[in-house]
Amino acid sequence: MILGRTPEGLIKIKKDDPLGLRAVNCACCNPCDECFTISIPQALRELVANATIDTVTILGYSPDSFIPDYNAGFGFDGWYADFFNDPEEVDFFVELIYNRTTGCLSGSYIDYGGSGVAAFGDGQVCQEGTPTQNGTFTINGENEYLYYYLTGDQYVAVPPPNLVFT
């Protein structure tokens, strides 16, 4: 039975199954893709939505570039940030994209330490058939969000991409 749509455009339905009547794909469900993306808790959404180049860090580094109205002309209300750190320390590139409408934050590392690759999500789901290691990270020191990195002889372990928004 279709019940209508949420303000975000998700379809609200209910269905009968062996567990009884339950909601599926409704407003209470996670609208974020399970690969490369996490859902920001409601309590943090205003802080994350209003992020600037001066108010977000990952692994203690500020973004090298920040686009506050990323894809605004194409129906996407969000921001984009990328981070390059000093290659004399640990070389890495991180990309973050936040969708203000859904509260979804996408993240990926490329070339961490020269040969590490990581992203938000569950490696067993997102990289099926590729050896991965799951871990968790925090936002402002709270909660545990899933991330993974590729494993094997050619890859290095990637530390948790702990984020701070101020």
C-alpha positions in Angstrom: 0.0 0.0 0.0 1.5 3.4 -1.0 1.0 6.1 1.6 2.5 9.0 -0.3 5.8 10.8 -0.4 8.0 12.5 2.2 9.2 16.1 1.8 12.5 14.6 0.5 10.7 12.7 -2.2 11.0 9.2 -0.6 8.0 6.9 -1.2 6.1 5.9 2.0 4.8 2.4 1.8 3.6 -0.3 4.2 3.5 -4.0 3.5 2.4 -7.1 5.3 5.0 -9.7 6.0 5.6 -12.5 8.5 6.6 -9.9 11.1 3.4 -8.0 10.7 2.7 -4.6 9.3 5.9 -2.6 9.0 7.1 0.7 7.3 9.5 0.4 4.4 11.4 3.3 2.7 9.7 5.8 4.8 10.9 9.1 6.3 12.3 7.2 9.2 14.6 5.2 7.0 18.1 6.2 6.0 18.0 8.0 2.6 21.8 7.7 2.2 23.5 5.2 -0.1 25.1 2.6 2.0 28.4 2.9 0.1 30.6 6.0 0.4 27.9 7.8 2.4 26.8 8.2 6.0 23.7 9.8 7.5 24.4 12.8 9.7 22.3 12.7 13.0 19.7 15.3 13.3 21.5 16.9 16.3 24.5 17.7 14.1 22.8 18.6 10.8 22.7 22.4 11.3 26.3 22.4 12.3 27.4 20.3 9.3 25.1 22.1 6.8 26.6 25.4 7.8 30.2 24.2 7.5 32.9 26.5 6.0 36.5 26.1 5.1 37.3 27.4 8.6 34.9 25.1 10.6 35.6 21.5 9.4 38.7 19.4 9.8 39.6 15.8 9.0 42.6 14.2 10.7 43.3 17.6 12.1 43.6 19.3 8.7 41.4 22.0 7.2 40.2 21.8 3.6 42.4 23.1 0.8 39.3 24.0 -1.1 35.6 24.4 -0.1 32.6 25.1 -2.3 29.7 26.2 -0.1 27.0 26.0 -2.8 28.1 22.8 -4.6 25.9 22.0 -7.6 23.3 24.6 -6.5 22.2 25.2 -10.1 21.5 21.4 -10.7 19.0 20.8 -7.9 21.6 19.7 -5.3 21.9 21.8 -2.2 25.2 20.9 -0.6 28.8 21.7 -0.1 32.1 20.1 -1.3 35.5 20.1 0.4 38.8 18.5 -0.5 41.9 18.1 1.7 45.5 17.7 0.8 48.0 17.6 3.6 51.8 18.1 3.7 53.4 15.2 1.8 56.3 15.4 4.2 54.0 14.1 7.0 51.5 11.6 5.6 50.4 12.2 2.0 46.6 12.0 1.5 43.7 13.4 -0.5 40.2 13.4 1.0 37.0 14.4 -0.6 33.8 15.2 1.3 30.4 16.1 -0.2 27.4 17.0 2.0 23.8 17.1 0.9 21.8 19.5 3.0 18.4 18.1 1.8 19.1 14.5 2.8 21.7 14.9 5.6 24.0 12.5 3.7 27.8 13.0 3.8 30.0 11.2 1.3 33.6 10.7 1.9 36.6 9.0 0.3 40.4 8.9 0.7 42.7 8.5 -2.3 46.4 7.8 -1.9 46.6 7.8 1.8 50.3 7.4 2.6 50.9 6.9 -1.2 48.9 3.6 -1.4 45.9 3.6 0.9 42.3 3.8 -0.3 39.3 4.2 2.0 35.7 5.4 1.9 32.6 5.7 4.2 30.5 2.5 4.3 30.9 -1.2 4.8 33.7 -2.7 2.7 32.1 -6.2 2.5 29.0 -4.6 0.9 30.7 -1.8 -1.1 33.7 -3.7 -2.4 32.4 -7.2 -2.7 35.1 -9.6 -3.7 37.9 -7.1 -2.8 39.8 -7.6 0.5 38.8 -4.8 2.9 39.0 -3.9 6.6 36.1 -2.2 8.3 36.6 0.4 11.0 34.7 3.2 12.7 35.3 6.9 13.1 33.7 9.8 15.0 32.3 13.2 14.3 33.1 15.7 17.1 34.2 12.7 19.2 30.8 11.1 19.2 29.0 8.1 17.7 30.6 5.5 15.5 30.4 5.7 11.7 31.5 2.9 9.4 34.4 3.3 7.0 36.6 0.8 5.2 39.9 0.6 3.5 41.4 -1.8 0.9 43.8 -4.4 2.2 46.5 -6.4 0.5 50.2 -6.2 -0.3 49.8 -3.0 -2.4 47.8 -1.1 0.2 48.5 0.5 3.5 46.1 0.7 6.5 44.1 3.9 6.6 43.4 5.5 10.1 39.9 6.5 11.1 38.9 9.8 9.3 37.7 11.5 12.5 35.9 14.7 11.6 35.4 17.8 13.6 32.9 20.6 12.9 33.0 23.8 15.0 
